[in-house]
Amino acid sequence: MRPLSELPELDHQDIARFSRHLILDEVGVEGQRRLKGASVLCVGTGGLGSPVLMYLAAAGVGRIGIVDFDTVDESNLQRQIIHGTDTIGQAKVRSAKARIRDINPRCQVDTYETALRVENALEILSPYDVVVDGTDNFPTRYLVNDACVLLSKPNVYGSIFKFEGQASVFNYRDGPNYRDLYPEPPPPGLVPSCAEGGVLGVLPGIIGCIQANETLKIILGKGDTLSGRLLLFDAMQMTFRTLRLRRDPEAEPITQLIDYKQFCGVGSIEEGADANTAGAEGFTRLSVGEIKARMDDGWTPFILDVRKPPEADIVSISADLLRPHEAVVAGDISGIPRDRPVVVHCKLGRRSAKAAAALIDSGYTDVINMEGGITAWAREVDTSLPVY
């Protein structure tokens, strides 16, 4: 904690804006000066990052950094409230910066329009007092955690899925870090993304506000943080539970950053693998354009849709069978012929890849994964279809 003599003074405008803080015994003038002199980096400007960034700016945090390489999409607006209809297509960091400056024009906002990578993580995180993890994938979560450990910085963690959320504080005052909770990542594809599994729009607002709350407590040096505890929230049951976390005395020390995609088993789709070869997977990957061209030439494969029924209610293409990928992976292959090519599709192509692999394991020999799923089909083949 920085000595009081090094903290910026409050001027009349600060006093007027933050008066409701100043009359709190736990904040007061000294606490508000600590907020003004603090710096926080938020990795991600999505569902979690939105409330984190807005509330930290509103609270008077003097310097905020934001890292994100994505652009605002219409599907984001159901939960990513820092963005709006007018910013669709803009870089998320620019959209978020404009909103932060509207909330608190005196806040210094640093933008990093890039993916957080091994090559840049330490440099980007280094200037900040606290790091907030608003990411949605395991490689980046492990990267953020390990970089925070190497730099001795608190890591305010949150995650969401469907109707459930988690929050904790890692690497704070000799407390546990993310690897003490999850020493190993889950198998690739086991945990669907929000794009595949869905999320209640208000859920990241709840978890993100908790992350903002923990960040402010760390800066102020007040209260009991979630360090050493994992907060579990169930929006459907409206329940909160906390689990105790401890450092693993046998855990290998974190001494360097590693290849996190390899560590998490991220597939080769993002890496630019040859999509037209079966390779070690056993099944073939074809683009929607290639599948459409073959079908136009008279090819008649069996079309297997491995999405869930509510997704098929939104949009579908002609399919011979609708069966969720979990059932196919579990061995339910009834009704799927072996004497025809089987084209498997889902929303984006990841669940269908798991189902395609399961079919290969069950003895099927001609299985094709439709890369990009029905989303790619709607964007590249039949633009009359909606995208969800």
Backbone hydrogen bonds, N-H to C=O, Kabsch-Sander energy under -0.5 kcal/mol:
donor,donor_aa,acceptor,acceptor_aa,energy
6,E,3,P,-1.8
7,L,4,L,-1.5
15,I,11,D,-2.3
16,A,12,H,-2.2
17,R,13,Q,-2.5
18,F,14,D,-2.8
19,S,16,A,-0.7
21,H,18,F,-1.1
22,L,18,F,-2.2
23,I,19,S,-1.4
24,L,21,H,-2.0
27,V,24,L,-1.3
28,G,21,H,-1.3
28,G,24,L,-1.0
31,G,27,V,-2.4
32,Q,28,G,-2.1
33,R,29,V,-2.1
34,R,30,E,-1.9
35,L,31,G,-2.1
36,K,32,Q,-2.4
37,G,33,R,-1.9
38,A,35,L,-1.0
40,V,63,R,-2.2
41,L,130,V,-2.5
42,C,40,V,-0.5
42,C,65,G,-3.1
43,V,41,L,-0.6
43,V,132,V,-2.7
44,G,42,C,-0.9
44,G,67,V,-2.2
50,S,46,G,-2.1
52,V,48,L,-1.6
53,L,49,G,-3.0
54,M,50,S,-2.1
55,Y,51,P,-2.5
56,L,52,V,-2.3
57,A,53,L,-2.2
58,A,54,M,-2.4
59,A,55,Y,-1.9
60,G,56,L,-0.7
60,G,57,A,-1.0
61,V,56,L,-2.2
62,G,35,L,-2.1
63,R,38,A,-1.6
64,I,108,Q,-3.0
65,G,40,V,-3.0
66,I,110,D,-2.5
67,V,42,C,-2.1
68,D,112,Y,-2.0
72,V,90,Q,-2.8
76,N,73,D,-1.9
77,L,73,D,-0.6
77,L,74,E,-1.1
78,Q,75,S,-0.6
79,R,76,N,-1.9
80,Q,76,N,-2.9
81,I,79,R,-1.6
83,H,80,Q,-1.8
87,T,84,G,-1.6
88,I,85,T,-1.3
89,G,72,V,-2.8
90,Q,87,T,-2.4
92,K,70,D,-2.6
95,S,91,A,-2.4
96,A,92,K,-3.0
97,K,93,V,-2.1
98,A,94,R,-2.0
99,R,95,S,-1.7
100,I,96,A,-2.7
101,R,97,K,-2.7
102,D,98,A,-1.4
103,I,99,R,-1.9
104,N,100,I,-3.0
107,C,104,N,-2.0
108,Q,62,G,-2.9
109,V,107,C,-0.5
110,D,64,I,-2.7
110,D,108,Q,-0.6
112,Y,66,I,-2.5
114,T,112,Y,-2.2
120,N,117,R,-0.8
121,A,117,R,-2.3
124,I,120,N,-2.5
125,L,121,A,-2.7
126,S,122,L,-1.8
128,Y,125,L,-1.8
129,D,39,S,-1.5
130,V,39,S,-1.5
131,V,154,P,-2.2
132,V,41,L,-3.2
133,D,131,V,-0.5
133,D,156,V,-2.7
134,G,43,V,-1.9
134,G,132,V,-0.9
141,R,137,N,-1.7
142,Y,138,F,-2.5
143,L,139,P,-1.9
144,V,140,T,-3.0
145,N,141,R,-2.4
146,D,142,Y,-2.7
147,A,143,L,-2.5
148,C,144,V,-2.3
149,V,145,N,-2.3
150,L,146,D,-2.4
151,L,147,A,-1.9
152,S,148,C,-0.8
152,S,149,V,-0.7
153,K,148,C,-2.5
155,N,170,F,-2.7
156,V,131,V,-2.9
156,V,154,P,-0.5
157,Y,155,N,-0.8
157,Y,168,S,-2.3
158,G,133,D,-0.7
159,S,166,Q,-1.9
161,F,164,E,-2.5
162,K,198,G,-1.6
163,F,161,F,-0.7
164,E,161,F,-2.8
165,G,233,F,-2.2
166,Q,159,S,-2.5
167,A,231,L,-1.6
168,S,157,Y,-1.8
169,V,226,L,-0.7
170,F,155,N,-3.3
171,N,176,P,-2.5
175,G,172,Y,-0.9
180,D,177,N,-1.6
181,L,177,N,-0.9
181,L,178,Y,-0.6
182,Y,178,Y,-2.9
190,L,187,P,-2.2
196,E,193,S,-0.7
197,G,193,S,-3.4
198,G,194,C,-2.2
200,L,162,K,-2.8
203,L,200,L,-1.5
206,I,202,V,-1.7
207,I,203,L,-2.3
208,G,204,P,-2.7
209,C,205,G,-1.9
210,I,206,I,-1.6
211,Q,207,I,-2.2
212,A,208,G,-2.4
213,N,209,C,-2.4
214,E,210,I,-2.4
215,T,211,Q,-2.3
216,L,212,A,-2.3
217,K,213,N,-2.0
218,I,214,E,-2.1
219,I,215,T,-2.2
220,L,216,L,-2.6
221,G,217,K,-1.8
222,K,217,K,-1.6
225,T,223,G,-0.6
228,G,169,V,-0.6
229,R,226,L,-2.5
230,L,243,L,-2.6
231,L,167,A,-2.9
231,L,229,R,-0.5
232,L,230,L,-0.5
232,L,241,R,-3.6
233,F,165,G,-2.7
234,D,239,T,-2.3
235,A,163,F,-3.0
235,A,233,F,-0.5
238,M,234,D,-1.4
239,T,234,D,-1.5
241,R,232,L,-2.5
243,L,230,L,-2.3
245,L,228,G,-3.1
251,A,248,D,-1.6
255,T,253,P,-0.8
260,Y,258,I,-1.1
263,F,259,D,-2.2
264,C,260,Y,-2.1
265,G,262,Q,-1.0
266,V,261,K,-2.7
270,E,267,G,-0.5
272,G,268,S,-0.6
272,G,269,I,-1.1
273,A,268,S,-2.1
275,A,273,A,-0.6
277,T,274,D,-0.9
281,E,278,A,-0.9
282,G,278,A,-0.7
282,G,279,G,-1.0
284,T,367,V,-2.8
286,L,284,T,-0.5
286,L,369,N,-2.3
291,I,287,S,-2.1
292,K,288,V,-2.6
293,A,289,G,-2.2
294,R,290,E,-2.1
295,M,291,I,-2.3
296,D,292,K,-2.3
297,D,293,A,-1.0
298,G,295,M,-1.6
299,W,294,R,-2.2
302,F,341,P,-3.4
303,I,301,P,-0.5
304,L,302,F,-0.6
304,L,343,V,-3.2
305,D,303,I,-0.6
305,D,321,L,-2.9
306,V,304,L,-0.6
306,V,345,H,-2.7
311,E,308,K,-1.1
312,A,308,K,-1.7
313,D,309,P,-1.8
314,I,310,P,-0.8
314,I,311,E,-0.7
315,V,311,E,-1.8
320,D,303,I,-1.7
321,L,303,I,-1.4
323,R,305,D,-2.7
323,R,321,L,-0.6
325,H,306,V,-1.9
327,A,324,P,-1.0
328,V,324,P,-1.5
329,V,325,H,-2.9
330,A,326,E,-1.8
331,G,328,V,-1.4
332,D,327,A,-2.8
333,I,331,G,-1.4
336,I,333,I,-1.8
342,V,366,D,-2.4
343,V,302,F,-2.9
343,V,341,P,-0.6
344,V,342,V,-0.6
344,V,368,I,-3.1
345,H,304,L,-2.5
353,A,349,G,-0.7
354,K,350,R,-1.6
355,A,351,R,-2.2
356,A,352,S,-2.8
357,A,353,A,-2.3
358,A,354,K,-1.9
359,L,355,A,-2.1
360,I,356,A,-2.2
361,D,357,A,-2.3
362,S,358,A,-1.2
363,G,360,I,-1.7
364,Y,359,L,-2.4
368,I,342,V,-3.2
369,N,284,T,-3.5
370,M,344,V,-2.6
370,M,368,I,-0.5
371,E,286,L,-2.6
371,E,369,N,-1.0
372,G,348,L,-0.9
373,G,370,M,-1.8
374,I,346,C,-2.8
375,T,347,K,-2.2
375,T,372,G,-0.5
376,A,372,G,-1.7
377,W,373,G,-1.8
378,A,374,I,-2.4
379,R,375,T,-1.5
380,E,376,A,-2.5
381,V,377,W,-2.2
382,D,377,W,-2.7
385,L,382,D,-1.7
